[in-house]
């Protein structure tokens, strides 16, 4: 994962095992059931949003796959709830 900064917007490049990669903007980090998650918006012209577990380390952060479908559904519901809140 590569991370760049453009103005106030943070952009990261997701790199997959099959060699594919694409850039995403960081929507934000949020908590669900005591754990941190991150929402990323694809910058490829689609409206795709990707949700990952989030863990800070000394110099950067790690993205963690959400492998359990039930957990993913809870995280997605929490994200949607946060997006529906008025600013």
NORDAVEN-V327615 format. One record per residue. N is the residue number from 1. RES is the residue in one letter. PHI is phi in whole degrees, 0 to 359 (* if undefined). BURIAL is + if it has 9 or more other C-alpha atoms within 8 Angstrom, else -. Layout:
BEGIN
n = [N:N]
res = [RES:RES]
phi = [PHI:PHI]
burial = [BURIAL:BURIAL]
END
This chain:
BEGIN
n = [1:2:3:4:5:6:7:8:9:10:11:12:13:14:15:16:17:18:19:20:21:22:23:24:25:26:27:28:29:30:31:32:33:34:35:36:37:38:39:40:41:42:43:44:45:46:47:48:49:50:51:52:53:54:55:56:57:58:59:60:61:62:63:64:65:66:67:68:69:70:71:72:73:74:75:76:77:78:79:80:81:82:83:84:85:86:87]
res = [X:X:X:X:X:X:X:X:X:X:X:X:X:X:X:X:X:X:X:X:X:X:X:X:X:X:X:X:X:X:X:X:X:X:X:X:X:X:X:X:X:X:X:X:X:X:X:X:X:X:X:X:X:X:X:X:X:X:X:X:X:X:X:X:X:X:X:X:X:X:X:X:X:X:X:X:X:X:X:X:X:X:X:X:X:X:X]
phi = [*:254:234:232:232:240:61:270:266:264:240:237:253:276:239:257:302:277:97:289:209:200:269:225:268:275:283:166:252:216:251:216:51:82:239:268:225:232:250:239:254:296:255:252:90:267:259:294:236:245:246:222:294:227:220:282:233:303:248:203:211:246:263:240:297:260:272:273:299:295:296:302:298:294:296:297:295:296:299:298:298:294:290:276:290:293:286]
burial = [-:-:-:-:-:-:-:-:-:+:+:+:+:+:+:-:-:-:-:-:-:+:+:+:+:+:-:-:+:-:-:+:-:-:-:+:+:+:+:+:+:+:+:-:-:-:-:-:-:-:+:+:+:+:+:-:-:-:-:-:+:-:+:-:-:+:-:-:-:-:+:+:-:+:+:+:-:+:+:-:-:-:-:-:-:-:-]
END
